[in-house]
């Protein structure tokens, strides 16, 4: 992994992109804060963005919330 400043990236973009093609990862920083990560293209089939991927389904033991609310309504009209 190589860390370069934004200015250095602008000046040497072609060279840095060649390094990425060869498998190197490049982190670009501006004012000492990372702003981008260049990684080699994986060539994998198009992946879904994280926000479109299925989420984790949480399941809790016991009665469901809707059942508890209905039971409460029946006991307290």
N, C-alpha and C positions, 0 to 999 in steps of 0.2 A: 504494500500500500504506500502510495506517495502522496504527500500533502504539499499543495502549491497555493500561492496567493492568487487572487483574481487577476491581478496585473500580470503575474508570471504566466497564467493560463492564456490570457489574451496575446501575449508576445510569442508563446511557444505552443499554440493550440495544435498545430499539425503534428508536432513531435509527440505531444502528450496523447493525442488520439491514436497515434501509431502504437504507443506503449499500451494503451487500453486494448487495442486490437490483439496485442500479443499476450493478453491475460492480466495485465497490471490494473489495479484499482487506483483511481486518482480522486482525492478529496480536495475540493476547492474551498478556500477560506477567504473571508473578507472581514477585516478588522478583528482577526483572530477567532472568528466564529465560522464554523462549517456552513456552507450554503448549498453545496451540491456534491454528489458522489457519482463519479463516472465509473461504470462497471462494464465489462465485456458483455455484448449481446448474447443471450442464452440460446437463441434460436428455437426455443420451445414454442409450442402452439400458443396462440393468444390466450392470455390468462385474464380472468375476471379481476376487476379492481377490488381491493379489500372491502369496500363498502357494499359490493354486490355479492360477495361470498357468503354462504350460509353462516349464520351465527350459532353460538352455543345455546342449546336448549337446556334451561335449568328445570329440574324436577325436584320437588320436595315431597317427602313422605307425609301422608295425612290428607285431610280434606282440602279441596280446592278453595280458593278465595270466594268464588261465586257461590259455592255451596254454603259456606259459613255465613255469607251475607243473607242468603235466602232463609237459612235457619234462624238467624237473628230477627229478621222481619216477621217470621211466623210467631215467635215467642213474644215480641213486643209490637203489637199492631199500632 
